[in-house]
Amino acid sequence: MTSSEQLAAVRDDYDDKAEAYTAFIGEAFVGQPLNHVMVGAFADLVRQAGGGQAGGGQSGAGQVADVGCGPGHVTAYLRERGVDAFGVDLSPRFVATAREANPGVRFDVGDMNDLGALGIGTGSLAGVLANYSVIHTPPDALPATLAELARVLAPGGHLLVSFQALDAANDAVPDDADATAEPFDHKVSPAWRYSPDHVARLLGLSGVTEVARLVIAPGEDPVRGFPQAHLLGRRAA
């Protein structure tokens, strides 16, 4: 499958299930404190660096992109915490839902692998959040995806990437490609879980240094028993 076919498949899969997904995801996000505690820390750091709400609507140095925003629940969470956030998602149905639920907030249909197509320039954003949106990126495309998220960060800007993770034992063999990613049975679209150290190394190659991580124990995931990783990085000032 080509990259364009992969993107089209993910878009169509989420369009088909947008209503059912929207019905539970916002409550699930807020109702699981460990899965959003790093989002709060990310918001605080962005505000401290000057990324508070300005009421603009166009991308700028104080803004934050929530890429793979779905129905906009995390975008709204960030804005409630004083962050000038806007959303980007492949699914037109998700974007329509997000706009309806958040009047006046910017939501764009777009590909997180090509944020330039939305007019988001190099070094233009105070922060980028990818909340479980890189999981649909195949392993061979992950370096380019993370590089694009890093590209749009301003100096000192913050990036938070969350994803289903591999067990810590996989990080002991970083040169083994089979140890850095593993497909899993996502209910909506094909997905991969990744080694946190592998993702951190790729971010480092793109100029984003890890400043903190939270890895939630696999026993806290009642569905699949996967660890959940939240990596917070900062672009060099």
Residue pairs with C-beta under 8 A, 6 or more apart in sequence:
1 9
3 113
3 141
6 136
6 138
6 141
7 90
7 111
7 113
9 189
9 190
10 90
10 136
10 189
10 190
11 90
11 91
11 92
13 188
13 189
14 21
14 70
14 89
14 90
14 91
14 93
14 94
14 188
14 189
15 91
15 92
15 93
15 94
17 188
18 71
18 91
18 93
18 94
18 97
19 93
21 70
21 71
21 188
22 70
22 71
22 94
22 97
25 70
25 71
25 73
26 71
26 73
29 35
29 36
29 73
29 74
29 77
30 36
30 73
30 77
34 214
34 216
34 220
34 228
35 162
35 216
35 228
35 230
36 74
36 77
37 214
38 160
38 162
38 212
38 214
38 230
38 232
39 74
39 77
39 78
39 129
39 131
39 160
40 81
41 212
41 232
42 127
42 129
42 158
42 160
42 232
43 78
43 81
43 82
43 83
44 81
45 127
45 158
45 232
45 234
46 52
46 64
46 83
46 126
46 127
46 157
46 158
47 81
47 82
47 83
49 126
49 156
49 157
49 158
50 61
50 62
50 126
51 62
51 63
51 64
51 83
51 84
51 126
51 127
51 157
52 62
52 82
52 83
52 84
53 79
53 82
53 83
53 84
54 60
54 62
54 63
54 84
55 84
56 62
56 63
56 84
57 86
57 106
58 106
58 119
59 65
59 86
59 118
59 119
59 120
59 121
59 124
59 125
60 84
60 124
60 125
61 124
61 125
61 126
61 154
62 84
62 126
63 84
63 85
63 86
63 124
63 125
63 126
64 78
64 83
64 84
64 85
64 86
64 125
64 126
64 127
64 128
64 129
65 85
65 86
65 87
65 88
65 115
65 120
65 125
65 127
65 128
65 129
65 152
66 72
66 74
66 75
66 78
66 85
66 86
66 87
66 88
66 129
66 131
67 87
67 88
67 89
67 112
67 115
67 128
67 129
67 130
67 133
67 149
68 88
68 89
68 90
68 112
68 130
68 131
68 132
68 133
68 134
69 75
69 87
69 88
69 89
69 94
69 98
69 107
70 89
70 91
70 94
70 98
71 94
71 97
71 98
71 101
72 87
72 94
72 97
72 98
72 99
72 101
72 102
72 105
72 107
74 129
74 131
75 85
75 86
75 87
75 98
75 102
75 105
75 107
76 101
76 102
76 105
78 85
78 129
79 85
79 102
79 105
83 127
84 126
85 105
85 129
86 105
86 106
86 107
86 108
87 95
87 98
87 105
87 106
87 107
87 108
88 107
88 108
88 109
88 110
88 112
88 115
88 118
89 95
89 98
89 107
89 108
89 109
89 110
90 109
90 110
90 111
91 109
92 109
95 107
95 108
95 109
98 105
98 107
99 105
99 107
108 118
110 117
110 118
111 117
112 130
112 133
112 145
112 148
112 149
113 137
113 141
113 144
113 145
113 148
114 148
115 148
115 149
115 151
115 152
120 152
121 152
122 151
122 152
123 151
123 152
123 153
123 154
123 155
123 157
124 152
124 154
125 152
125 153
125 154
125 157
126 154
126 157
126 158
127 153
127 157
127 158
127 159
127 160
128 149
128 152
128 153
128 157
128 158
128 159
128 160
129 159
129 160
130 149
130 159
130 160
130 161
130 162
131 160
131 162
132 162
132 163
132 164
134 142
134 145
134 146
134 161
134 163
134 194
134 199
135 163
135 164
135 186
135 191
135 192
135 193
135 194
136 186
136 189
136 190
136 191
136 192
137 145
137 192
138 192
139 177
139 180
139 181
139 192
139 194
142 181
142 194
142 199
142 202
143 202
143 205
143 206
146 161
146 199
146 202
146 203
146 206
146 208
147 202
147 205
147 206
149 159
149 161
149 206
150 159
150 203
150 206
150 207
150 208
150 235
151 206
153 159
153 208
153 235
154 235
155 235
155 236
155 237
156 234
156 235
156 236
156 237
157 234
157 235
158 232
158 233
158 234
158 235
159 203
159 208
159 232
159 233
159 234
159 235
160 230
160 231
160 232
160 233
161 199
161 203
161 230
161 231
161 233
162 228
162 229
162 230
162 231
163 193
163 194
163 199
163 228
163 229
164 184
164 191
164 193
164 194
164 224
164 226
164 227
164 228
164 229
165 193
165 194
165 195
165 196
165 215
165 226
165 227
165 228
165 229
166 179
166 180
166 181
166 182
166 193
166 194
166 195
166 196
166 227
167 218
167 227
168 215
168 227
170 179
170 180
170 195
171 179
171 195
171 196
171 197
171 198
173 179
174 180
174 195
174 197
174 198
174 201
179 195
180 194
180 195
180 198
181 192
181 193
181 194
181 195
181 198
182 192
182 193
183 190
183 191
183 192
184 191
184 192
184 193
184 224
184 226
185 224
193 226
194 229
196 213
196 215
196 229
196 231
199 229
199 231
200 210
200 213
200 231
200 233
203 209
203 210
203 231
203 233
204 210
207 235
207 236
208 233
208 234
208 235
209 233
209 234
209 235
209 236
210 231
210 232
210 233
211 232
211 233
211 234
212 231
212 232
213 229
213 230
213 231
213 232
214 229
214 230
215 227
215 228
215 229
215 230
216 227
216 228
216 229
216 230
217 227
218 225
218 226
218 227
219 225
220 228
221 227
221 228
